[in-house]
Amino acid sequence: MTETMWAYRMSGPRELERITASRLSESDLQAGDILVEIEVGGICGSDLSYFNGGLPRRPLPVDDPTGIPVGGSLHEIVGLVRASRDPSRRVGSRVVGWATTHQGLAELTVTPGTSVIEYGPEWSPREAVALQSLACVIYALDRISADFTGRTVAVIGLGPIGVLFSHVAKSRGAAQVIGVDQVDRSDLASAFGVDEFVWSRAERWAARIGDDARPDVVIEAVGHNTETLVDAIEAAAPKGVVFYFGVPDQAYYAFPMDRFFRKHLTLIGGVTGDRSGSLTKAEEYARAYPGLFGSYLTHHFPIAEAQRAYEHAVRPAPGQLKITIGFDQ
């Protein structure tokens, strides 16, 4: 008799359904893989395009007619290693990191051992899952500079990723951190190092900036649209840096090349590399700022209410940052 596990999948746009799927086991592992029993998941903005009915921009295992994989879409995970073909990941250890196929909305998932680390005992599973988002931010900012002393940094989008960008930039010496969001984040901004919060669409904010007040670094932390990259380029100071962190949904973007060229800007983008190394840095950072996750983790749902969790996530609201899901049955 075939063993089974529970999982969720998309039955339609913005509609999750719980299903019974074939149970993953050690036989499903390739060299370097681990089998993780998930305890807590965190919802990321890059999961929401799937939830809204879009197709992924990268190939994923597809095992149902919707084109969305069983267990999709969730990739920020904390869990227990149940089987391992990575000698550095021991069975029974608790790990945090990536479900690299985005199939983390299930009882079990397979992921490379290099995409996780074993986390310290001071973190609850719910706190530990926030290390994954922090790792992404630290890796991205390392690509710009380890030191932002004297620089003005603007972050477009003060959602769960944007506030971490603000916090880390400020900790690296930024003279001023400006946060821009069309959701009122005034109740949370100062806790994450934001010196000036602008409650506005990014387009309006960028159009109003005087030349003497343009930020040296602009981080686009929204994604999933083409407009905010244009706004970031418009806002940036000459010889500034624009980091496009938000995940693109479209293969091609209209680009203001003349404006970019004449301002002598640098554009950086990309996904997180060296995942285990970045997670280690994130844990070190969180230890240095022990109150960080208290303001960050705002909503938690049991797995039976996964639908409600995603519905909250697609509707940003004041007082709402990181949404997590507990997998206790």
C-alpha positions as CSV (number, residue, x, y, z in Angstrom):
1,M,0.0,0.0,0.0
2,T,1.4,3.4,-1.0
3,E,2.1,5.7,2.0
4,T,0.7,9.2,1.9
5,M,1.2,12.6,3.3
6,W,-1.0,15.7,3.5
7,A,-0.2,18.7,1.3
8,Y,-1.8,21.8,-0.3
9,R,-2.1,22.9,-3.9
10,M,-3.8,25.6,-5.9
11,S,-7.2,24.5,-7.2
12,G,-7.7,27.9,-8.8
13,P,-6.5,31.5,-8.5
14,R,-6.4,32.4,-4.7
15,E,-7.8,29.1,-3.8
16,L,-5.9,26.4,-1.8
17,E,-7.1,22.9,-1.3
18,R,-5.8,20.2,1.0
19,I,-5.0,17.0,-0.7
20,T,-3.4,13.6,0.0
21,A,-0.2,13.0,-1.9
22,S,2.4,10.2,-2.2
23,R,4.6,10.4,0.8
24,L,8.2,11.5,0.2
25,S,10.9,9.3,1.6
26,E,14.7,8.8,1.5
27,S,14.3,7.1,-1.9
28,D,13.4,10.5,-3.3
29,L,16.7,12.1,-2.4
30,Q,19.5,12.8,-4.8
31,A,23.1,13.2,-3.6
32,G,23.3,16.3,-1.4
33,D,19.5,16.4,-0.6
34,I,17.7,16.2,2.7
35,L,14.1,15.3,3.6
36,V,12.5,17.9,5.9
37,E,9.4,17.5,8.0
38,I,8.2,21.1,8.1
39,E,7.2,22.7,11.4
40,V,6.8,26.4,10.4
41,G,6.7,28.2,7.1
42,G,6.9,31.9,6.2
43,I,5.0,33.5,3.4
44,C,7.1,35.5,1.0
45,G,6.0,38.0,-1.7
46,S,7.4,35.7,-4.3
47,D,4.9,33.0,-3.3
48,L,2.0,35.3,-3.9
49,S,2.1,35.5,-7.7
50,Y,1.5,31.7,-7.6
51,F,-1.4,32.2,-5.2
52,N,-2.8,34.8,-7.5
53,G,-2.9,32.3,-10.3
54,G,0.3,33.2,-12.1
55,L,2.9,30.7,-13.5
56,P,6.4,30.7,-12.1
57,R,9.2,32.4,-14.0
58,R,11.5,29.4,-13.3
59,P,10.9,25.7,-14.0
60,L,9.3,23.8,-11.1
61,P,8.2,20.2,-10.8
62,V,4.6,20.2,-12.0
63,D,2.4,17.3,-10.8
64,D,-1.1,18.5,-11.2
65,P,-3.2,20.1,-14.0
66,T,-3.1,23.6,-12.6
67,G,0.5,24.0,-13.5
68,I,1.3,24.7,-9.8
69,P,3.2,22.0,-7.9
70,V,1.8,20.0,-5.0
71,G,2.9,21.9,-1.9
72,G,3.2,25.2,-3.9
73,S,3.9,27.8,-3.2
74,L,6.0,28.2,0.0
75,H,9.8,28.2,0.3
76,E,10.7,29.7,3.7
77,I,10.8,26.7,6.0
78,V,11.9,25.5,9.4
79,G,11.7,21.8,10.1
80,L,13.2,18.5,11.3
81,V,15.6,16.5,9.0
82,R,14.1,13.1,8.6
83,A,16.6,11.7,6.0
84,S,19.8,13.0,4.6
85,R,22.2,12.4,1.7
86,D,24.3,15.5,2.7
87,P,27.0,14.5,5.2
88,S,26.9,17.9,6.8
89,R,23.1,17.6,7.7
90,R,22.4,15.1,10.4
91,V,19.1,13.3,10.7
92,G,17.1,14.7,13.7
93,S,18.6,18.2,13.4
94,R,16.3,21.3,13.2
95,V,17.1,23.5,10.2
96,V,16.0,26.7,8.6
97,G,16.2,27.8,5.0
98,W,14.8,27.2,1.5
99,A,12.5,24.7,0.1
100,T,14.1,25.2,-3.3
101,T,11.3,23.8,-5.4
102,H,8.7,26.0,-3.6
103,Q,6.9,22.9,-2.5
104,G,7.0,23.7,1.2
105,L,3.2,23.7,1.7
106,A,3.2,20.0,2.6
107,E,4.1,17.7,5.4
108,L,7.5,16.8,3.9
109,T,9.7,18.4,1.3
110,V,13.0,17.6,-0.4
111,T,15.7,20.3,-0.6
112,P,19.5,20.5,-1.0
113,G,21.4,20.5,2.3
114,T,23.3,23.6,1.1
115,S,20.0,25.6,1.2
116,V,19.6,25.3,5.0
117,I,21.5,25.5,8.3
118,E,21.0,24.0,11.7
119,Y,19.9,26.9,13.9
120,G,20.7,27.7,17.5
121,P,18.6,26.6,20.5
122,E,17.7,30.2,21.4
123,W,15.2,30.5,18.6
124,S,11.7,29.1,18.5
125,P,10.8,27.6,15.1
126,R,8.7,30.6,14.4
127,E,11.6,33.0,15.1
128,A,14.0,30.8,13.2
129,V,12.0,31.0,10.0
130,A,12.6,34.8,9.9
131,L,16.3,34.1,9.5
132,Q,15.6,33.1,5.9
133,S,14.3,36.6,4.9
134,L,17.1,38.2,6.8
135,A,19.6,36.1,4.9
136,C,18.3,37.3,1.6
137,V,18.6,40.9,2.8
138,I,22.2,40.5,4.1
139,Y,23.3,38.8,0.9
140,A,21.8,41.6,-1.2
141,L,23.4,44.4,0.8
142,D,26.7,42.7,0.9
143,R,26.7,43.1,-2.9
144,I,26.5,46.8,-2.5
145,S,28.7,47.5,0.5
146,A,29.5,46.4,4.0
147,D,29.6,50.1,5.1
148,F,26.9,52.7,4.3
149,T,28.4,55.4,6.5
150,G,27.2,58.8,5.4
151,R,24.9,57.5,2.7
152,T,21.2,58.0,2.2
153,V,19.4,54.8,1.5
154,A,15.8,54.7,0.3
155,V,13.7,51.5,0.4
156,I,10.7,51.3,-1.9
157,G,8.2,48.9,-0.2
158,L,8.2,48.6,3.6
159,G,6.8,45.1,3.7
160,P,8.4,42.2,5.5
161,I,11.6,42.4,3.3
162,G,11.7,46.2,3.0
163,V,11.8,46.7,6.8
164,L,14.7,44.3,7.1
165,F,16.6,46.2,4.4
166,S,16.0,49.4,6.4
167,H,17.2,47.8,9.6
168,V,20.4,46.4,8.1
169,A,21.3,49.5,6.2
170,K,20.9,51.6,9.3
171,S,23.1,49.2,11.3
172,R,25.8,49.6,8.6
173,G,26.0,53.3,9.2
174,A,23.5,54.9,6.8
175,A,23.1,58.5,7.6
176,Q,19.4,58.5,6.6
177,V,17.0,55.7,5.8
178,I,13.9,56.7,3.8
179,G,11.0,54.2,3.6
180,V,8.3,54.5,1.0
181,D,5.1,52.6,0.9
182,Q,1.5,53.2,-0.1
183,V,0.4,51.3,3.1
184,D,0.7,53.4,6.3
185,R,3.8,51.9,8.0
186,S,4.3,54.8,10.5
187,D,3.5,52.5,13.4
188,L,6.4,50.2,12.6
189,A,9.0,52.2,10.6
190,S,11.1,53.6,13.4
191,A,11.5,50.2,15.0
192,F,13.4,49.2,11.8
193,G,15.7,52.1,11.5
194,V,13.6,54.3,9.2
195,D,14.4,57.9,9.7
196,E,11.8,59.3,7.3
197,F,8.6,57.4,6.3
198,V,6.9,58.5,3.1
199,W,3.3,57.4,2.8
200,S,2.9,57.6,-0.9
201,R,3.1,55.7,-4.2
202,A,6.7,55.5,-5.2
203,E,6.0,57.4,-8.5
204,R,4.8,60.5,-6.6
205,W,7.6,60.4,-4.2
206,A,10.3,60.0,-6.9
207,A,8.8,62.9,-8.9
208,R,8.9,65.3,-5.9
209,I,12.5,64.7,-4.8
210,G,14.9,67.7,-5.3
211,D,18.3,67.1,-6.8
212,D,20.0,67.9,-3.5
213,A,17.9,65.2,-1.6
214,R,18.2,62.2,-3.9
215,P,19.2,59.0,-2.1
216,D,22.6,57.4,-2.9
217,V,21.2,53.9,-2.8
218,V,17.6,52.9,-3.7
219,I,16.4,49.4,-3.0
220,E,13.3,48.2,-4.8
221,A,11.6,45.7,-2.4
222,V,8.2,45.4,-4.1
223,G,8.6,43.5,-7.3
224,H,5.9,41.9,-9.4
225,N,5.4,45.0,-11.5
226,T,7.3,47.1,-13.9
227,E,6.7,50.6,-12.5
228,T,8.7,50.6,-9.3
229,L,12.0,50.0,-11.1
230,V,11.4,53.1,-13.1
231,D,10.6,55.0,-9.9
232,A,13.8,53.8,-8.3
233,I,15.9,55.0,-11.3
234,E,14.1,58.3,-11.2
235,A,14.7,58.8,-7.5
236,A,18.4,57.8,-7.3
237,A,21.2,60.4,-7.1
238,P,23.7,60.7,-9.9
239,K,26.3,57.9,-9.6
240,G,24.0,56.1,-7.2
241,V,23.1,52.4,-6.9
242,V,19.7,50.8,-7.6
243,F,19.2,47.3,-6.2
244,Y,16.2,45.6,-7.8
245,F,15.4,43.0,-5.2
246,G,11.7,42.5,-5.9
247,V,11.0,39.4,-8.1
248,P,10.0,40.1,-11.7
249,D,6.8,38.5,-13.0
250,Q,7.5,39.6,-16.6
251,A,10.4,38.4,-18.7
252,Y,11.0,41.8,-20.2
253,Y,10.8,45.3,-18.6
254,A,10.5,48.7,-20.4
255,F,13.6,50.5,-19.1
256,P,14.4,54.2,-18.9
257,M,17.8,53.8,-20.5
258,D,18.5,57.5,-21.2
259,R,17.7,58.5,-17.6
260,F,19.8,55.6,-16.3
261,F,22.7,56.3,-18.6
262,R,22.9,60.1,-18.0
263,K,22.7,59.7,-14.2
264,H,25.7,57.2,-14.3
265,L,23.8,54.7,-12.2
266,T,24.6,51.2,-11.2
267,L,21.8,48.5,-11.4
268,I,22.1,45.3,-9.4
269,G,19.7,42.4,-9.1
270,G,19.5,38.7,-8.5
271,V,18.6,36.0,-6.1
272,T,20.4,34.9,-3.0
273,G,23.5,32.8,-3.5
274,D,25.6,31.0,-0.8
275,R,22.4,30.3,1.1
276,S,23.9,28.5,4.0
277,G,26.6,31.2,4.4
278,S,23.9,33.9,4.3
279,L,21.8,32.1,6.8
280,T,24.8,31.9,9.2
281,K,25.3,35.7,8.8
282,A,21.6,36.2,9.4
283,E,21.7,34.3,12.7
284,E,24.8,36.3,13.8
285,Y,23.0,39.5,13.0
286,A,19.8,38.5,14.8
287,R,21.8,37.6,17.9
288,A,23.3,41.1,17.8
289,Y,19.7,42.6,17.7
290,P,17.7,40.3,19.9
291,G,14.5,42.3,19.8
292,L,14.3,42.4,16.0
293,F,11.8,39.6,15.5
294,G,9.4,40.8,18.2
295,S,8.2,43.6,15.9
296,Y,8.7,41.6,12.7
297,L,6.5,38.5,13.3
298,T,3.0,40.0,13.4
299,H,0.6,37.2,12.3
300,H,0.6,33.4,12.7
301,F,-1.9,30.9,11.4
302,P,-2.3,27.1,11.9
303,I,-1.9,25.0,8.7
304,A,-5.6,24.3,8.7
305,E,-6.1,28.1,8.1
306,A,-3.5,28.3,5.3
307,Q,-6.1,29.9,3.0
308,R,-6.7,32.7,5.5
309,A,-2.9,33.2,5.9
310,Y,-2.4,33.7,2.1
311,E,-5.5,35.9,1.9
312,H,-3.9,38.2,4.6
313,A,-0.6,38.2,2.8
314,V,-2.0,39.5,-0.5
315,R,-3.6,42.4,1.3
316,P,-0.9,44.4,3.0
317,A,-2.2,46.4,5.9
318,P,-1.0,48.7,8.7
319,G,0.5,46.7,11.5
320,Q,1.0,43.6,9.3
321,L,4.5,42.4,8.4
322,K,5.7,38.7,8.5
323,I,3.0,36.1,8.3
324,T,3.9,32.6,9.4
325,I,2.1,29.2,9.3
326,G,2.5,26.5,12.0
327,F,2.3,23.0,10.7
328,D,1.2,21.3,13.9
329,Q,-1.7,18.9,13.1
